[in-house]
Amino acid sequence: MAQSICLLFAVSQICLANLNVAVPRLSLY
């Protein structure tokens, strides 16, 4: 159970990082 929570947290962190990269690029266009 703890492993799945850790995995979910890692995935959410990756998604947030992708958003932080994608949003400024989109706003430039």
DRENPA-201547 format. One record per residue: x, y, z of N, C-alpha, C in turn; residue in three letters. Coordinates in pm, whole numbers, plus 50000, padded with zeros to 5 digits. Atoms other than C-alpha are relative to their C-alpha. Example, Ala and Ser with C-alpha at 12.3 -4.5 7.8 and 13.67 -1.06 7.14 Angstrom:
% DRENPA-201547
500894988150000512304955050780500905012050000ALA499184988149994513674989450714499235010950073SER
% end
This chain:
% DRENPA-201547
500844988050000500005000050000500875012550000MET499144988149993502755024350090500715002449867ALA499314998450128504465017449759499115006949898GLN500914993950097501375026849559499825014950031SER500124985949962501035059349756501245007649956ILE498754993650040504685067249690500025001749848CYS500024999250146504195059649322499045011049954LEU500954989450034501125082049305500615013750024LEU499374987249969503085109949470501045003549895PHE498984997650102505935105849222499365004249868ALA500684996750125503535106548927499425014250006VAL500584986649988501795137749058501095010649994SER498894990650007505175154849102500475001749857GLN499604999250140506085146448742498985008149920ILE501054992450070502735159848620500125014950032CYS499854986049963503265192148814501205006149930LEU498814995050067506745195648670499725002449852ALA500344998350141505385190648318499115012449980ASN500864988350010502705217048380500825012850015LEU499184988149979505305241648510500845003249877ASN499254997650123507195237048184499075003949886VAL500894998050113504215236247948499275013450006ALA500814987849989502265266148083500755012449949VAL499284988450054504995292448019500164999349849PRO499875001550145505505278347669498705003649930ARG501304997050061501795280147595499695014950009LEU500304985749984501565315547729500875008449906SER499174992750096504415325847498499325000649863LEU500725000150126502325315547200498685007650016TYR
% end
